[in-house]
Amino acid sequence: MSIAEAPVTPKPSTVDPAPGKGIVLYDGMCALCQRGVRMLKGLDWLNRLHFQDCRDKAHWPPSAVPLEMKRLLEEMHVVTPDRQRAPAGYRAFQWMAWRLPLTIPFAPLMYIPGVTWLGNKIYLWVARNRYDLVPCHDGACQLDLKKMAAQKGAESGDRK
């Protein structure tokens, strides 16, 4: 087979793993995140969401918004079906609330003045402490936890 006849393999970032669906990018090594994804899948009766471990960079969806591994590991992101936006953290939950049948009645409450601010603060606290809140029992996330602790130590040393 000549080079001209060789099949063209699309780049991973150009292949859409779930056309027409919001793609939830989450930390697949986080036990709390895995539990959250199981719960969200149970609420997704209309199959509007696709869940993707953000550590599997080869399967990231195309996105007009640049996706960065560091940010994806800090906060869950949802790449919208049109691939033009990627709300993160609490804003991602706000976006999903309008698309899951059981959460639609509560979605407007997530926008009451002060609730977005408080929801974001709570989300960020939970995200920062997720490995302590729900420990990983199979040891899969322990290596990642040690790596994160080493990075935090290096960052705090830089600030002094």
PyMOL commands that set and color helices and strands:
alter all, ss='L'
color gray80, all
select helices_A, chain A and resi 3-5+12-14+31-43+57-59+69-74+90-97+104-111+115-128+130-133+142-159
alter helices_A, ss='H'
color red, helices_A
select strands_A, chain A and resi 22-26+49-53+77-79
alter strands_A, ss='S'
color yellow, strands_A
deselect
rebuild
show_as cartoon
